[in-house]
Amino acid sequence: MSEQKIERAIERINEMEEIYDQALILLDRAEEDPKGLLAFQPQIDKLAEYYASPEWKEAFTLDEEGMLLPELKRGVLSEDGIYDLLDRNKEILESLNDGSINEEQGICLCGAQEIETERLILRSFRHEDAESMMRNWLSDEKVQSMYGEPVYTTLEAVDELIDKYILATEEGRNFRWEVIEKKSGECIGQASYFLVDKNNHFGEIEYCIGRAFQGKGYATEATRAVIAYGFEKIRFHKVQICCRPSNKNSKRVIDKCGFTHEGTLRDYFFREGGYEDRMFFSILKSEYNERRSST
C-alpha cells in the first residue's frame, strides 16, 4: 500500500478515535446527561459506518502487519472494543426511549439510524451508493419533479448532494435515509423528515421511489417505517405529510399509512402554467400509540 494511503488510514483512525473517546465519556454520563448522548448519535453512526466499511478492514490489516505507528491508539481497531461500544450505546438508547426523554425535554436528535423492514433497509447516505442513486432516481426528471427537486446527471453532483444530506442530519436539521432494496442491494429512493420543528415537536415526511421500483408497495413500507421511527425514536408529537391532488400515487400511500386530512391550501403551487392545491395530512402520537396497541 502506498504511503499516501497509509497516511490517509492513520488520519481516519485518529478522526474515529476522537469520536470513540467522546462516545465513551457520554455513555458514562448518559444517566445525568441523556441529551448529550442523543445529540452525539450522528457521530456514533459515523463510527459504526466506518467499522462496517472496507476502509476499517484495510486499516485493521495494516495494524496486524505492523505498518501503523506504534503509538497509534487501538480503540477503533479493536473489534471487541467497537462492538462493546455500539452494543452499549444501543442498550442505553433503548432505555432512554422507554421513558427517560419526554416532550418537555424536546425531541431526540438521534440521527438517521438504520431501519430494517421486510424488504427494505433504510440507512444514512453513503458515497458508495452515488451511482445507484443516480441510476435509479436522481437522474429521472419525472421522479424528481414530483417533489420539486432538480435532476442530477454527474457523480460529482451526487457526491455533493450526499455531503449536504449527511451534514443536515448531523446538525439535526433533518433526518434522511436512502432506501435500499434488500433483494438487489440497489438504492431505489429516499425517505426523510425534511422539515423538523424542534420547538413544536413535529416533523414532515417526504419520499421518492425510482420508477422501476414503483407499484411494489415500497413507498408505503418505507413511510410506515419512518413514521414509527419518528414517534418511537425522535419522539415527535405529530408527524405530517403533504401532497398535490394530482399526485395520486402519493395520496394512496398517505391513505394506507393512516394519515388524517387536516386541510388544503388552495392554489399553493404554480406549476407548468397552472395553480395546484397543497393538501396537509397528519398523525398525532396519541393516535399512533392507540393504533399500535390495537394491533
C-alpha atoms as one frame of an Amber mdcrd trajectory, in Angstrom:
protein
   0.000   0.000   0.000   1.282   3.485  -0.847   2.499   5.891   1.822  -0.345
   8.245   0.879  -2.952   5.558   1.595  -1.265   4.711   4.905  -1.287   8.384
   5.901  -4.969   8.581   4.974  -5.707   5.476   7.058  -3.925   6.989  10.060
  -5.816  10.264   9.611  -9.155   8.412   9.571  -8.192   6.289  12.578  -7.369
   9.416  14.580 -10.658  11.005  13.495 -12.615   7.927  14.584 -10.622   7.704
  17.837 -11.839  11.154  18.814 -15.428  10.058  18.264 -14.762   6.794  20.106
 -13.285   8.557  23.149 -16.074  11.135  23.318 -18.705   8.413  22.962 -17.264
   6.532  25.917 -17.460   9.685  28.039 -21.062  10.376  27.026 -22.112   6.773
  27.620 -20.724   7.002  31.156 -22.684  10.232  31.692 -25.872   9.084  29.985
 -27.895   8.910  33.181 -27.289  12.545  34.154 -26.951  13.935  30.610 -29.079
  11.855  28.213 -29.489  14.733  25.773 -25.729  14.956  25.326 -25.582  11.331
  24.217 -28.616  11.715  21.976 -27.149  14.767  20.277 -23.942  12.797  19.615
 -25.706   9.942  17.815 -24.827  11.144  14.284 -21.149  10.875  15.220 -21.641
   7.394  16.662 -23.446   6.453  13.444 -20.375   7.659  11.545 -18.208   5.419
  13.734 -20.498   2.441  13.090 -20.361   3.033   9.340 -16.560   3.196   9.446
 -16.406  -0.061  11.396 -18.626  -1.779   8.787 -16.662  -0.424   5.820 -13.777
  -1.854   3.746 -11.769   1.132   5.000 -11.761  -0.266   8.548 -10.774  -3.722
   7.318  -7.825  -2.254   5.407  -6.705  -0.310   8.490  -7.055  -3.439  10.640
  -4.857  -5.359   8.185  -2.247  -2.600   8.241  -2.220  -2.745  12.022  -1.752
  -6.516  12.044   1.121  -6.176   9.572   2.847  -3.593  11.780   2.569  -0.826
   9.204   0.980   1.711  11.566   2.757   3.898  14.108   3.401   2.053  17.412
   1.994   4.967  19.428  -1.291   4.949  17.479  -4.186   4.189  19.788  -6.002
   0.911  19.187  -9.583   1.711  20.248 -11.265   1.735  16.845  -9.150  -1.155
  15.574 -10.295  -3.399  18.411 -13.248  -5.475  17.257 -14.307  -6.178  20.828
 -13.946  -2.521  21.821 -16.027  -1.202  18.936 -18.640  -3.931  19.272 -18.980
  -3.305  23.022 -19.341   0.452  22.500 -22.015   0.120  19.814 -23.864  -2.561
  21.761 -23.785  -0.469  24.926 -24.973   2.580  23.022 -27.909   0.597  21.609
 -28.933  -0.627  25.075 -28.790   2.863  26.579 -30.779   4.344  23.692 -33.468
   1.719  24.176 -33.682   2.530  27.884 -33.898   6.257  27.141 -36.628   5.706
  24.588 -38.575   3.735  27.176 -39.276   6.946  29.046 -36.239   8.973  30.076
 -36.884  11.578  27.381 -40.247  13.302  27.303 -41.822  16.044  25.291 -40.917
  18.694  27.842 -37.241  17.894  27.251 -37.669  18.056  23.480 -37.230  15.695
  20.597 -34.369  13.226  20.355 -31.691  14.256  17.844 -30.655  10.640  17.392
 -29.641  10.805  13.740 -30.847   8.587  10.923 -30.185   5.199  12.469 -30.615
   2.143  10.279 -34.150   0.780   9.929 -34.891  -2.680   8.574 -38.269  -3.733
   7.191 -39.372  -6.914   5.466 -37.954  -5.948   2.062 -36.003  -2.740   2.672
 -33.120  -1.249   4.579 -33.262   2.457   5.361 -29.842   3.848   6.255 -27.913
   7.114   6.261 -26.480   8.166   2.926 -23.164   6.724   1.709 -20.932   7.889
  -1.116 -20.531   4.350  -2.417 -24.230   4.409  -3.350 -23.931   7.533  -5.540
 -24.014   5.623  -8.824 -27.041   3.570  -7.763 -28.852   6.713  -6.615 -28.256
   8.495  -9.906 -29.187   5.460 -11.985 -32.439   4.660 -10.187 -33.966   8.032
  -9.352 -31.793  11.147  -9.165 -31.395  11.408 -12.941 -35.109  10.836 -13.609
 -36.849  14.156 -14.293 -40.311  12.706 -13.723 -39.410  11.354 -10.275 -37.527
  14.455  -9.203 -40.170  16.891 -10.411 -42.857  15.203  -8.293 -41.305  16.654
  -5.166 -39.650  19.720  -6.654 -36.027  18.577  -6.826 -33.522  19.040  -9.671
 -32.133  16.259 -11.857 -28.575  15.056 -11.166 -26.518  13.827 -14.108 -22.940
  13.597 -12.740 -21.443  11.627  -9.882 -19.702  14.778  -8.671 -23.073  16.496
  -8.232 -24.486  13.439  -6.450 -21.489  13.342  -4.094 -22.105  16.993  -3.215
 -25.755  16.190  -2.533 -24.770  13.283  -0.269 -22.445  15.595   1.692 -25.336
  18.027   2.064 -27.681  15.289   3.290 -25.141  13.933   5.788 -24.334  17.369
   7.199 -28.006  18.325   7.634 -28.672  15.109   9.560 -25.550  15.516  11.704
 -26.633  19.052  12.595 -30.144  17.858  13.493 -31.836  19.895  10.751 -33.469
  16.815   9.293 -33.435  13.012   9.289 -32.821  11.444   5.896 -32.435   7.839
   4.768 -31.551   6.173   1.499 -33.928   3.313   0.692 -32.139   0.061  -0.186
 -33.957  -2.890  -1.744 -32.661  -5.986   0.065 -33.115  -8.257  -2.943 -30.937
  -6.242  -5.330 -28.878  -4.084  -2.969 -29.878  -1.079  -5.091 -30.608   2.372
  -3.699 -34.133   2.799  -5.026 -35.086   6.121  -3.444 -35.105   8.117  -0.260
 -37.307   8.932   2.723 -36.870  11.756   5.190 -38.134  14.167   7.759 -37.047
  17.100   5.605 -38.743  19.559   7.976 -38.093  19.287  11.709 -39.682  21.701
  14.175 -37.749  21.233  17.434 -39.838  23.747  19.374 -43.228  22.293  18.476
 -42.128  18.652  18.252 -43.234  17.696  14.766 -41.648  16.553  11.542 -42.790
  16.457   7.930 -42.108  13.466   5.695 -41.132  13.350   2.051 -40.148  10.318
  -0.007 -39.485   9.148  -3.535 -39.066   5.757  -5.196 -37.481   5.181  -8.604
 -39.915   4.351 -11.394 -38.513   0.847 -11.966 -39.415   0.012  -8.360 -42.828
   1.657  -8.133 -46.043  -0.332  -7.810 -44.491  -2.783  -5.345 -45.608  -1.116
  -2.104 -42.094   0.105  -1.279 -43.160   3.705  -0.675 -45.781   2.580   1.852
 -43.341   0.206   3.547 -40.669   2.898   3.855 -43.121   5.575   5.014 -44.579
   3.357   7.741 -41.054   2.667   8.990 -40.217   6.384   9.050 -43.459   7.171
  10.908 -42.595   4.596  13.574 -39.077   5.979  13.893 -40.459   9.496  14.249
 -42.694   8.611  17.171 -40.592   5.927  18.876 -37.050   7.271  18.396 -37.247
  11.002  17.655 -40.286  11.310  19.912 -42.326  13.656  17.746 -45.742  14.745
  18.957 -47.004  14.934  15.379 -45.908  13.612  12.007 -47.248  15.346   8.929
 -47.065  14.936   5.172 -48.269  16.927   2.169 -49.096  16.230  -1.452 -50.656
  17.796  -4.523 -54.066  16.476  -5.661 -52.539  15.385  -8.970 -50.062  13.089
  -7.214 -52.492  10.205  -6.880 -49.785   7.633  -6.125 -48.598   9.632  -3.147
 -52.173  10.115  -1.958 -52.647   6.321  -1.940 -49.534   5.910   0.211 -50.830
   8.558   2.613 -54.189   6.794   2.905 -52.560   3.392   3.506 -50.385   4.852
   6.264 -53.388   6.149   8.194 -52.903   9.908   7.983 -55.803  12.266   8.701
 -56.550  15.101   6.277 -56.056  18.379   8.133 -56.880  20.812   5.357 -55.928
  22.199   1.968 -54.080  25.343   0.992 -55.701  26.454  -2.240 -53.630  27.350
  -5.325 -50.434  26.896  -3.323 -48.188  25.784  -6.218 -47.734  27.379  -9.627
 -46.530  24.616 -11.935 -46.495  24.239 -15.703 -48.678  27.276 -16.259 -51.334
  26.484 -13.659 -52.061  26.515  -9.943 -52.440  23.496  -7.715 -53.502  22.963
  -4.118 -51.366  21.642  -1.264 -53.089  19.020   0.891 -51.947  18.541   4.511
 -52.235  15.258   6.449 -51.008  14.237   9.897 -50.870  11.592  12.622 -50.689
  12.505  16.312 -48.620  10.494  18.749 -51.731   9.501  20.713 -53.320   8.175
  17.513 -50.183   6.230  16.620 -49.997   4.694  20.105 -53.668   3.738  20.008
 -53.306   2.008  16.635 -50.156   0.200  17.742 -51.775  -1.091  20.919 -54.791
  -2.381  18.980 -52.724  -4.466  16.549
